[in-house]
Amino acid sequence: MEYNEFVQRWVENLMASMDAHLDEEARVELMEACGRACARTGPARVARNCQRNLEQWLTILARWHGGEEYVRRDGDTVEVLCAECLCALVKDGPARLSDTYCACSLGWMKETFEAVVGRPVDVTLVESVKRGGQRCRFTVQL
């Protein structure tokens, strides 16, 4: 079995096990913690360099996501769009995953934005490729 296929099956099995054995609150908490840990491997360090400079962070985030049209700010609300799943573990497959998986991205967004603004933020996943959506769309309430 090829490595990527192995990883994809492993993630699918992990999500199925989590969905079967953990309540929703525990699943979300666990996956958000994974996303925060992922962010701390690099992106959160970049975000901390933008501490108290949200516009600088949004410019960097837009560059990472494909352009300014992918990161929009309206007052205390930021919308982040992704044309495709950006998770290195699953972006190449499977096409559909348990809804639980995308809580990881919520943790990633929280970790990076909180590093910039210096306080907790609320992040909502509005749409997700791995949940069957056309794109991933997050709303960050600062």
C-alpha positions in Angstrom: 0.0 0.0 0.0 1.3 3.4 -0.9 2.1 5.8 2.0 -0.6 8.4 1.0 -3.2 5.7 0.7 -2.2 4.4 4.1 -2.4 7.8 5.7 -5.8 8.5 4.2 -7.2 5.1 5.4 -5.7 5.7 8.8 -7.3 9.1 9.1 -10.7 7.7 7.9 -10.5 4.9 10.5 -9.5 7.4 13.3 -12.4 9.6 12.5 -14.8 6.7 12.4 -13.6 5.5 15.8 -13.8 9.0 17.3 -17.3 9.4 15.9 -18.3 6.1 17.4 -16.7 6.4 20.8 -16.6 10.1 21.8 -19.3 12.7 22.2 -19.3 15.7 19.9 -17.8 18.1 22.5 -14.9 15.7 23.1 -14.3 15.2 19.4 -14.3 18.9 18.7 -12.0 19.6 21.6 -9.5 16.9 20.5 -9.4 18.0 16.9 -9.1 21.7 17.8 -6.1 20.8 20.0 -4.6 19.0 17.0 -5.1 22.1 14.8 -3.6 24.3 17.4 -0.5 22.0 17.7 -0.2 22.0 13.9 -0.3 25.8 13.8 2.4 26.0 16.5 4.8 24.1 14.1 5.2 27.3 12.1 2.2 29.4 11.2 1.6 30.6 14.7 5.2 31.8 14.9 4.6 33.9 11.8 1.4 35.1 13.4 3.2 36.1 16.6 5.6 38.2 14.5 2.4 40.2 13.5 1.3 40.6 17.1 -1.1 43.5 17.4 -0.8 44.1 13.6 -3.9 42.4 12.2 -3.5 43.9 8.7 0.0 42.5 8.4 -1.3 39.0 9.3 -4.2 39.3 6.9 -1.8 40.2 4.1 0.3 37.1 4.9 -2.7 34.9 5.2 -4.1 36.2 1.8 -0.7 35.3 0.2 -0.9 31.8 1.6 -4.5 31.3 0.5 -4.2 32.6 -3.0 -4.9 36.4 -2.9 -6.7 39.2 -1.2 -10.1 38.0 -2.4 -9.6 35.0 0.0 -9.3 37.1 3.1 -11.8 39.8 3.8 -12.3 42.0 6.9 -15.4 43.9 7.9 -14.8 45.5 11.3 -14.3 42.8 13.9 -15.2 40.0 11.5 -12.7 38.3 9.1 -13.8 35.8 6.4 -11.1 33.4 5.2 -11.8 31.3 2.1 -9.9 28.3 0.8 -10.5 27.0 -2.7 -9.4 23.6 -1.6 -8.5 21.7 1.6 -5.1 22.9 2.7 -4.5 20.1 5.2 -1.4 18.2 4.0 -2.7 15.0 5.5 -5.9 14.8 3.6 -6.0 17.4 0.8 -5.3 14.7 -1.8 -8.0 12.4 -0.5 -10.4 11.1 0.6 -12.9 13.5 -1.1 -15.3 13.3 1.9 -14.4 13.0 5.6 -16.3 12.9 8.9 -17.4 16.4 9.9 -15.2 15.9 13.0 -12.0 16.2 11.0 -12.5 19.9 10.1 -12.6 21.0 13.8 -8.8 20.7 13.4 -8.9 23.7 11.1 -10.9 25.6 13.6 -8.1 25.1 16.1 -5.5 26.2 13.5 -7.5 29.4 12.8 -8.0 30.1 16.5 -4.3 29.6 17.4 -3.0 31.9 14.6 -5.5 34.7 15.1 -5.2 34.6 18.9 -1.4 34.9 18.5 -2.0 38.1 16.5 -4.7 39.8 18.5 -3.6 38.5 21.9 -6.9 37.3 23.1 -9.4 34.5 22.4 -11.4 34.7 19.1 -14.5 32.8 17.9 -14.1 30.9 14.7 -17.0 29.3 12.8 -16.6 26.9 9.9 -19.3 27.9 7.5 -18.4 25.5 4.6 -15.8 22.8 4.0 -14.5 20.9 1.0 -14.2 17.7 3.1 -17.8 18.1 4.3 -19.0 18.3 0.7 -18.8 22.1 0.2 -17.4 23.9 -2.8 -14.6 25.5 -0.7 -13.6 26.0 2.9 -15.0 29.2 4.5 -14.3 30.4 8.0 -15.7 33.4 9.9 -13.4 34.8 12.6 -15.0 37.0 15.2 -12.2 39.1 16.7 
